[in-house]
Amino acid sequence: MTQERLWQVPDASWADPRTLSALLCGSAAAVLLLKWLGQRQIQQKMEEARRMRDLALERMEKAACRFKKENPSAQTAHVLSLPMVELVEKLKEGSLSLESVLYSYMGKALEVTQEVNCVIDFIHGCEDQLQKLKKQKEKGLLYGIPVSIKDHINCKGHVSSGGMVKFLGQVKEEDSVIVQVLKSQGAIPFVKTNIPQTMINYDCSNLIFGQTLNPLNHKKSPGGSSGGEGALIAGGGSILGIGSDIAGSIRLPSSFCGLCGLKPTGERISKLGVVSAVTGMKSVTGMLGPMARDVESLALCMKALLCNKMFRLDPTVPPIPFNEEVYSSSKPLRIGYYEGDGYFQPSPSMRRAVQQTRKLLQEAGHTLVPFAPPKIDYVVDELFTRGLFSDGAAHLVDCFKGDIVDPNLKSQFNTYRLPVLVKRILAIILKPVYPRIARDLNALCGVGSAKNLWNQHGAVAVYRTEFIAKWRKLGLDVILCPVLGPAFNHGYAGKLFAATSYTNLYNVLNFPAGVVPVSTVTRADEEELKHYRGHYGDPWDTRLKEAVEGAVGLPVAVQCVALPWQEELCLRFMKEVETLTHGMRRNV
């Protein structure tokens, strides 16, 4: 009897409403406390990262000031004005010292980042690299050139944050392959630059290091995800940068900031030693590539990278050295072109840039042939979006565990984290009114199974074959087409991820593609923009119009495309465009 009562006493207490209420309140308080502690821990990690950034920049400033004090007659303005190819020549012949170039760029990079917040770390080993170069007899192709590096590319002794709290504190023990090769060619990596959180965005903001501004207009985004690179180079604080590109992340900052940028074929440059928020995705090809002020700088960088050192360090990279004969050729080209892709109506300045460039190319003796990318809606929705998010964006959503979502990414993130069933229902509801948005939502559901993923990969291969067949039938060498622009107003990139259609096509195809600034936005462009309606008349069209407003005087670029492994031909075409459009680039 006593034992029965002992068991009955606690059983009866559970039924007491006051006890239940107390337990529920206690549980809720515990959950809130754990959440608060988690948020506080995240904030502390971000504060520590910012403190380390500030200390690094202080160290960089002291080094630059020390050199300036010891060398008051240093020709800083002259150094900063030289094109990269000429700068290398002067360094090799000894008419400029390694110190004068490195510290001049250090000082300028500090000025630029104080203005637009683009540098997130000082690569302190650059001074050791400088001393090492002074003792070497051999002078590489990039001898003495200061190079800026995108945040997520590993540098020994530094963190690659990816704009994420989860990667903070993880100091890398060795350089990425690309940094090792740059150093072997005499380059001096000296700063790391800002990126958007997760890098699946073409703005440039994260909660650790903040928003990067466009140096040409602070109301505008520098683009992304290589936005810190774009801002620093456009501001004059770097002469050569290394970015990455999975949907336009080299080409969009180049377009927004008036730079030249090259997205190579996927495996042409090693990607070993690069941090990514999402790993394992193979449907869309990402790659590393150079950004600079002119095409010659890109070509020199590619010559330097495509060397035996890289082929040894990463045997998965095909040992194909740079083909100087193709790059230097003056043979007339047969050029396909299109002014719009049919998915997003180009802004007036985008269309005009292609029209004027096409005219100049024709007058120079090249043959221009109309070309239309086949089935562009299918490519963007089914091959790009469904491929990039083939897991229904599950990996990307998981990245935010233990992190806080940046406001610029919230629109994207809130869509990604919707349950698949909700996405499908919303797609059905929206289809009659906003078919393009409905298709995108449906694509964000992913593929659903391994079998479907294999089918998706097969569909990409079939499309690539179809695209190349059309290219061959027209006898094309290269393609001229628009690149998204001009620079967006802040806050719009996260609401218009699908507007990367002009660039992400060539990630799906895995073709080399480069961007060249050719003109600037005119008042006539701005006036014509008032009548912009878009192809669908949906909220995305409205947002695009709002995103590019107020851009008079800002750069406008075009995109140059070649077939896989033909980076040299792509660069040769870019050089031709750059030369012919020189007179159009008044303010670039």
MARBAKE-249464 format. One line per 4 residues: for each residue x, z, y of C-alpha. Coordinates in steps of 0.2 Angstrom, whole numbers, padded with zeros to 4 digits. Layout:
<atoms>
X/Z/Y ~ ...
</atoms>
This chain:
<atoms>
0000/0000/0000 ~ 0014/0004/0012 ~ 0023/-0012/0008 ~ 0007/-0022/0012
0005/-0013/0028 ~ 0023/-0017/0033 ~ 0019/-0035/0031 ~ 0003/-0035/0040
0009/-0027/0056 ~ 0020/-0041/0062 ~ 0007/-0054/0056 ~ -0006/-0045/0067
0005/-0045/0082 ~ 0008/-0064/0082 ~ -0011/-0066/0085 ~ -0010/-0055/0100
-0013/-0067/0116 ~ -0002/-0057/0126 ~ 0012/-0058/0114 ~ 0010/-0077/0112
0009/-0079/0131 ~ 0026/-0069/0133 ~ 0034/-0080/0119 ~ 0028/-0096/0127
0034/-0090/0145 ~ 0051/-0085/0137 ~ 0053/-0101/0128 ~ 0049/-0111/0144
0061/-0100/0154 ~ 0075/-0103/0141 ~ 0072/-0122/0142 ~ 0073/-0122/0161
0089/-0111/0160 ~ 0097/-0123/0148 ~ 0092/-0138/0158 ~ 0099/-0129/0174
0115/-0125/0165 ~ 0117/-0143/0159 ~ 0114/-0150/0176 ~ 0126/-0137/0184
0139/-0142/0171 ~ 0137/-0161/0175 ~ 0139/-0157/0194 ~ 0155/-0147/0191
0162/-0161/0181 ~ 0158/-0173/0195 ~ 0165/-0162/0208 ~ 0181/-0160/0198
0182/-0179/0197 ~ 0180/-0181/0216 ~ 0193/-0167/0219 ~ 0205/-0177/0208
0201/-0193/0217 ~ 0204/-0185/0234 ~ 0221/-0178/0228 ~ 0226/-0195/0221
0222/-0203/0238 ~ 0231/-0189/0247 ~ 0247/-0193/0236 ~ 0245/-0211/0240
0243/-0208/0258 ~ 0259/-0197/0259 ~ 0269/-0211/0250 ~ 0263/-0225/0262
0266/-0214/0277 ~ 0284/-0209/0271 ~ 0288/-0227/0269 ~ 0281/-0231/0286
0291/-0217/0294 ~ 0307/-0223/0286 ~ 0304/-0241/0289 ~ 0296/-0242/0307
0300/-0261/0308 ~ 0292/-0266/0292 ~ 0281/-0281/0294 ~ 0265/-0275/0287
0254/-0287/0295 ~ 0265/-0302/0290 ~ 0265/-0296/0272 ~ 0246/-0294/0271
0243/-0311/0278 ~ 0254/-0320/0265 ~ 0245/-0330/0251 ~ 0250/-0323/0234
0260/-0338/0228 ~ 0270/-0337/0244 ~ 0272/-0318/0242 ~ 0279/-0320/0225
0292/-0333/0231 ~ 0298/-0322/0245 ~ 0299/-0307/0234 ~ 0310/-0317/0221
0321/-0324/0234 ~ 0323/-0307/0242 ~ 0317/-0311/0259 ~ 0304/-0297/0257
0307/-0281/0248 ~ 0297/-0274/0234 ~ 0294/-0258/0244 ~ 0288/-0267/0259
0274/-0276/0249 ~ 0268/-0261/0238 ~ 0267/-0249/0253 ~ 0259/-0261/0264
0245/-0264/0252 ~ 0244/-0245/0249 ~ 0241/-0242/0267 ~ 0229/-0256/0269
0219/-0250/0253 ~ 0218/-0233/0260 ~ 0210/-0240/0276 ~ 0198/-0251/0267
0192/-0237/0255 ~ 0190/-0225/0270 ~ 0178/-0239/0277 ~ 0169/-0244/0261
0173/-0232/0247 ~ 0180/-0244/0234 ~ 0196/-0235/0227 ~ 0193/-0221/0215
0211/-0217/0209 ~ 0229/-0220/0213 ~ 0240/-0226/0199 ~ 0255/-0215/0203
0266/-0224/0190 ~ 0267/-0239/0202 ~ 0282/-0231/0211 ~ 0291/-0229/0194
0286/-0248/0190 ~ 0294/-0253/0207 ~ 0310/-0244/0203 ~ 0310/-0252/0185
0308/-0269/0193 ~ 0323/-0267/0204 ~ 0334/-0264/0189 ~ 0328/-0279/0179
0337/-0295/0180 ~ 0322/-0306/0174 ~ 0308/-0308/0187 ~ 0291/-0311/0180
0278/-0323/0186 ~ 0269/-0309/0196 ~ 0285/-0301/0202 ~ 0281/-0287/0214
0263/-0291/0216 ~ 0252/-0275/0218 ~ 0237/-0277/0207 ~ 0220/-0267/0208
0212/-0263/0191 ~ 0193/-0260/0188 ~ 0189/-0242/0183 ~ 0185/-0245/0165
0202/-0254/0161 ~ 0214/-0241/0153 ~ 0229/-0236/0163 ~ 0241/-0223/0155
0239/-0205/0162 ~ 0222/-0210/0170 ~ 0203/-0208/0166 ~ 0192/-0223/0163
0175/-0216/0169 ~ 0164/-0231/0167 ~ 0154/-0222/0181 ~ 0148/-0210/0167
0151/-0191/0166 ~ 0153/-0192/0147 ~ 0170/-0201/0150 ~ 0177/-0189/0163
0192/-0179/0158 ~ 0197/-0191/0144 ~ 0215/-0196/0151 ~ 0221/-0212/0142
0238/-0210/0133 ~ 0242/-0229/0135 ~ 0239/-0244/0145 ~ 0227/-0257/0140
0235/-0273/0134 ~ 0231/-0282/0150 ~ 0240/-0269/0160 ~ 0255/-0270/0149
0256/-0288/0151 ~ 0254/-0287/0170 ~ 0268/-0275/0170 ~ 0279/-0286/0159
0276/-0300/0171 ~ 0282/-0289/0186 ~ 0265/-0284/0193 ~ 0263/-0267/0200
0245/-0260/0196 ~ 0242/-0247/0210 ~ 0224/-0242/0211 ~ 0208/-0241/0201
0192/-0247/0209 ~ 0174/-0241/0209 ~ 0160/-0248/0198 ~ 0141/-0245/0195
0135/-0232/0182 ~ 0136/-0240/0165 ~ 0141/-0257/0172 ~ 0125/-0264/0167
0121/-0267/0185 ~ 0127/-0279/0199 ~ 0127/-0266/0213 ~ 0142/-0254/0215
0136/-0236/0214 ~ 0138/-0221/0203 ~ 0134/-0202/0206 ~ 0153/-0197/0203
0161/-0208/0217 ~ 0146/-0214/0227 ~ 0141/-0231/0234 ~ 0153/-0245/0238
0149/-0255/0253 ~ 0152/-0274/0257 ~ 0167/-0274/0269 ~ 0159/-0290/0277
0143/-0281/0281 ~ 0140/-0263/0277 ~ 0121/-0265/0275 ~ 0125/-0277/0260
0131/-0273/0242 ~ 0148/-0280/0237 ~ 0140/-0285/0220 ~ 0145/-0278/0203
0150/-0273/0191 ~ 0167/-0277/0198 ~ 0161/-0272/0215 ~ 0175/-0260/0220
0187/-0275/0216 ~ 0177/-0287/0227 ~ 0176/-0275/0241 ~ 0195/-0270/0241
0201/-0288/0240 ~ 0189/-0294/0253 ~ 0194/-0280/0264 ~ 0212/-0285/0263
0218/-0270/0252 ~ 0222/-0280/0237 ~ 0229/-0297/0234 ~ 0224/-0298/0215
0212/-0289/0205 ~ 0206/-0288/0187 ~ 0188/-0287/0183 ~ 0176/-0289/0169
0160/-0300/0166 ~ 0146/-0299/0154 ~ 0132/-0306/0165 ~ 0141/-0311/0181
0151/-0295/0185 ~ 0166/-0305/0191 ~ 0157/-0320/0198 ~ 0143/-0310/0208
0156/-0299/0218 ~ 0166/-0314/0221 ~ 0150/-0323/0228 ~ 0145/-0308/0238
0162/-0305/0245 ~ 0168/-0322/0248 ~ 0182/-0322/0235 ~ 0187/-0333/0220
0184/-0326/0203 ~ 0186/-0333/0185 ~ 0177/-0328/0169 ~ 0187/-0335/0155
0181/-0339/0137 ~ 0178/-0323/0128 ~ 0194/-0321/0118 ~ 0206/-0330/0130
0212/-0313/0137 ~ 0214/-0297/0127 ~ 0200/-0284/0129 ~ 0210/-0270/0120
0210/-0254/0129 ~ 0194/-0256/0139 ~ 0180/-0242/0140 ~ 0162/-0248/0138
0146/-0238/0139 ~ 0138/-0249/0126 ~ 0149/-0254/0111 ~ 0145/-0265/0096
0134/-0278/0105 ~ 0140/-0296/0100 ~ 0125/-0307/0106 ~ 0132/-0309/0123
0150/-0311/0127 ~ 0159/-0300/0139 ~ 0177/-0303/0145 ~ 0191/-0299/0158
0197/-0310/0171 ~ 0205/-0311/0188 ~ 0198/-0310/0206 ~ 0208/-0316/0222
0207/-0324/0239 ~ 0211/-0342/0232 ~ 0211/-0352/0217 ~ 0230/-0354/0216
0231/-0335/0214 ~ 0219/-0335/0199 ~ 0229/-0349/0191 ~ 0246/-0340/0193
0238/-0324/0186 ~ 0231/-0334/0171 ~ 0249/-0342/0168 ~ 0256/-0324/0168
0243/-0317/0156 ~ 0243/-0331/0143 ~ 0261/-0327/0137 ~ 0269/-0321/0121
0268/-0303/0125 ~ 0249/-0303/0125 ~ 0248/-0314/0109 ~ 0260/-0301/0101
0250/-0286/0107 ~ 0233/-0293/0102 ~ 0234/-0305/0088 ~ 0215/-0308/0089
0219/-0318/0105 ~ 0222/-0337/0101 ~ 0241/-0340/0106 ~ 0236/-0354/0118
0248/-0354/0133 ~ 0242/-0360/0150 ~ 0241/-0380/0151 ~ 0250/-0384/0168
0247/-0403/0165 ~ 0228/-0401/0165 ~ 0228/-0389/0180 ~ 0239/-0401/0190
0230/-0417/0186 ~ 0222/-0427/0200 ~ 0212/-0438/0188 ~ 0194/-0441/0195
0181/-0430/0186 ~ 0164/-0433/0179 ~ 0154/-0419/0186 ~ 0136/-0413/0181
0127/-0403/0194 ~ 0110/-0394/0197 ~ 0103/-0386/0212 ~ 0092/-0373/0203
0090/-0367/0186 ~ 0071/-0366/0185 ~ 0071/-0347/0182 ~ 0074/-0341/0199
0072/-0353/0214 ~ 0089/-0353/0223 ~ 0090/-0346/0241 ~ 0091/-0359/0254
0110/-0356/0256 ~ 0113/-0357/0237 ~ 0105/-0374/0237 ~ 0113/-0381/0252
0130/-0375/0246 ~ 0128/-0386/0230 ~ 0121/-0401/0240 ~ 0136/-0401/0252
0149/-0398/0239 ~ 0142/-0412/0228 ~ 0142/-0424/0243 ~ 0161/-0420/0247
0165/-0422/0229 ~ 0157/-0439/0228 ~ 0166/-0445/0244 ~ 0182/-0439/0236
0180/-0451/0222 ~ 0172/-0440/0208 ~ 0156/-0445/0199 ~ 0141/-0434/0200
0128/-0434/0187 ~ 0112/-0424/0187 ~ 0111/-0411/0174 ~ 0097/-0398/0169
0101/-0383/0158 ~ 0089/-0385/0143 ~ 0076/-0371/0140 ~ 0082/-0359/0153
0067/-0347/0151 ~ 0071/-0346/0133 ~ 0089/-0343/0136 ~ 0087/-0329/0149
0073/-0320/0139 ~ 0076/-0323/0121 ~ 0095/-0326/0120 ~ 0102/-0316/0135
0090/-0301/0138 ~ 0084/-0299/0119 ~ 0102/-0301/0114 ~ 0110/-0289/0126
0097/-0276/0122 ~ 0095/-0281/0104 ~ 0093/-0262/0100 ~ 0079/-0260/0112
0091/-0253/0125 ~ 0093/-0237/0114 ~ 0112/-0236/0115 ~ 0111/-0238/0134
0098/-0224/0135 ~ 0108/-0213/0124 ~ 0123/-0215/0137 ~ 0113/-0205/0149
0112/-0189/0138 ~ 0123/-0177/0148 ~ 0122/-0187/0164 ~ 0111/-0190/0179
0104/-0207/0183 ~ 0110/-0215/0199 ~ 0095/-0219/0210 ~ 0101/-0238/0211
0099/-0239/0192 ~ 0083/-0229/0190 ~ 0071/-0244/0191 ~ 0081/-0252/0176
0083/-0236/0167 ~ 0064/-0231/0168 ~ 0060/-0248/0160 ~ 0073/-0247/0147
0068/-0230/0141 ~ 0049/-0235/0138 ~ 0044/-0234/0120 ~ 0044/-0251/0112
0025/-0250/0109 ~ 0022/-0246/0128 ~ 0033/-0261/0132 ~ 0023/-0273/0121
0007/-0267/0128 ~ 0013/-0269/0146 ~ 0019/-0286/0141 ~ 0002/-0291/0135
-0007/-0284/0150 ~ 0005/-0292/0163 ~ 0006/-0309/0154 ~ -0009/-0318/0162
-0003/-0312/0180 ~ 0016/-0311/0179 ~ 0021/-0321/0164 ~ 0040/-0320/0168
0040/-0301/0169 ~ 0029/-0300/0154 ~ 0042/-0310/0144 ~ 0056/-0299/0150
0047/-0283/0145 ~ 0044/-0291/0128 ~ 0063/-0296/0126 ~ 0068/-0278/0131
0059/-0272/0114 ~ 0075/-0279/0105 ~ 0076/-0288/0089 ~ 0069/-0275/0077
0079/-0277/0061 ~ 0096/-0283/0055 ~ 0088/-0299/0048 ~ 0081/-0303/0066
0098/-0299/0073 ~ 0106/-0312/0062 ~ 0092/-0324/0067 ~ 0096/-0321/0085
0114/-0324/0083 ~ 0110/-0340/0074 ~ 0098/-0345/0088 ~ 0113/-0343/0101
0124/-0355/0090 ~ 0110/-0368/0089 ~ 0107/-0367/0108 ~ 0126/-0369/0111
0127/-0384/0100 ~ 0112/-0392/0109 ~ 0119/-0388/0126 ~ 0136/-0396/0121
0127/-0411/0114 ~ 0119/-0414/0131 ~ 0135/-0411/0140 ~ 0144/-0424/0128
0130/-0437/0130 ~ 0132/-0437/0148 ~ 0151/-0438/0146 ~ 0154/-0423/0158
0171/-0415/0161 ~ 0164/-0400/0171 ~ 0147/-0393/0179 ~ 0144/-0388/0197
0130/-0376/0200 ~ 0124/-0362/0211 ~ 0129/-0344/0209 ~ 0117/-0330/0215
0119/-0326/0234 ~ 0121/-0322/0248 ~ 0125/-0303/0246 ~ 0110/-0292/0243
0104/-0278/0254 ~ 0107/-0261/0246 ~ 0095/-0256/0232 ~ 0089/-0273/0226
0101/-0277/0212 ~ 0094/-0263/0200 ~ 0077/-0271/0203 ~ 0082/-0289/0200
0093/-0289/0184 ~ 0085/-0305/0178 ~ 0091/-0314/0194 ~ 0108/-0315/0185
0101/-0331/0176 ~ 0113/-0342/0186 ~ 0128/-0333/0178 ~ 0122/-0325/0162
0119/-0342/0155 ~ 0138/-0344/0153 ~ 0140/-0327/0145 ~ 0127/-0333/0132
0136/-0349/0130 ~ 0154/-0341/0131 ~ 0160/-0355/0143 ~ 0173/-0352/0156
0165/-0351/0174 ~ 0172/-0348/0191 ~ 0166/-0345/0208 ~ 0173/-0353/0224
0166/-0348/0242 ~ 0162/-0365/0251 ~ 0151/-0360/0266 ~ 0143/-0347/0276
0124/-0343/0279 ~ 0117/-0352/0294 ~ 0103/-0347/0305 ~ 0094/-0363/0298
0096/-0355/0281 ~ 0088/-0339/0287 ~ 0074/-0348/0295 ~ 0070/-0358/0279
0071/-0341/0269 ~ 0055/-0336/0278 ~ 0046/-0349/0268 ~ 0053/-0344/0251
0040/-0342/0238 ~ 0050/-0343/0222 ~ 0044/-0352/0206 ~ 0032/-0338/0200
0026/-0330/0216 ~ 0028/-0313/0207 ~ 0036/-0297/0213 ~ 0053/-0303/0208
0052/-0318/0219 ~ 0047/-0307/0234 ~ 0061/-0295/0230 ~ 0074/-0309/0230
0068/-0315/0247 ~ 0070/-0297/0254 ~ 0087/-0294/0245 ~ 0096/-0309/0254
0088/-0307/0271 ~ 0099/-0304/0286 ~ 0115/-0313/0279 ~ 0119/-0325/0293
0138/-0328/0293 ~ 0141/-0321/0276 ~ 0149/-0331/0262 ~ 0140/-0343/0251
0148/-0349/0235 ~ 0146/-0362/0220 ~ 0150/-0360/0202 ~ 0161/-0371/0192
0160/-0372/0173 ~ 0170/-0380/0159 ~ 0169/-0380/0140 ~ 0176/-0366/0130
0195/-0364/0130 ~ 0196/-0376/0145 ~ 0201/-0363/0159 ~ 0214/-0374/0166
0201/-0388/0169 ~ 0189/-0375/0176 ~ 0203/-0369/0188 ~ 0208/-0387/0192
0189/-0391/0197 ~ 0188/-0375/0207 ~ 0204/-0380/0217 ~ 0197/-0397/0221
0181/-0388/0227 ~ 0191/-0376/0237 ~ 0201/-0390/0245 ~ 0186/-0401/0250
0176/-0387/0257 ~ 0189/-0379/0268 ~ 0181/-0385/0284 ~ 0164/-0377/0279
0171/-0360/0276 ~ 0171/-0355/0295 ~ 0170/-0336/0292 ~ 0175/-0333/0274
</atoms>
